[in-house]
Every structure is written in C-alpha cells, then in structure tokens.
C-alpha cells in the first residue's frame, strides 16, 4: 500500500521569458525605425485628401511656405531661379517627379506657377496632402 502524500492537481506555470525577449526586440526595432524616418524640416500645413498617391523612383521636393519662400530639396531658392534649378535636376534623371508641398494658405496662382514650370520641362508633379482623420 502506498502511503505517500499525493499532489492534488497539476501545477500551472507560465514561462514568460521568451515573450519578454520578443517584446524587447520589437521595442528596439520600433525605436530604431522611428529615428531613421525623414521628417520634413520645413513646417507646412498641408491640405487634406482621402486618396493615395504614387511616387516614381527619382523624386525631388519643392516646398512653398506661407511667406512665399521656395525650397527645392530643403535649399531656399528665389522664384526666378526655379526654372533653371528644376532643369538641372531634369538633366540628372530621365524619369523625375516633383512632390509639391504647399502651405494651405498660399494662393493657388503660386501653385499653378510651379505646375506650369513642371509642364514646360515635362516633369511629373504630385501635390502632397495630409490624410484625413
């Protein structure tokens, strides 16, 4: 006859060390990924849009601030030199797209002026917007 005490029920243990490792690696990945992103240095209030946009391989950014200062790839240029600057970028890449960042308080005539220059140089142009919501 067996007179030893028997354990009543099984012990329920959860080992969370593997889950802690995974959570640490995910946190580290997101911290590194957030530092690699390229934020816009020029602060603009963009208009909102519900549709998406596609961008080709070689893009340059043209920004117009509310003070009507023109920037091409974060370098301020006078509006009179915009045509020659974009022509220089056009000679470097065959398929070029301009991503146009315009403050929503800028008059439409200034936007159309950049669109006309892009049309004359046969450069694709995309107007940057913020998603709604």
Secondary structure, 3 states (H helix, E strand, C coil): CCCCCCCCCCCCCCCCHHHHHHHHHHHHHHHHHHHHCCCCCCCCCCCEECCCCCCCCEEEEEEECCCCCEEECCEEECHHHHHHHHHHHHHHCCCEEEEEEECCCCCHHHHHHHHHHHHHCCCEEEECCEECC
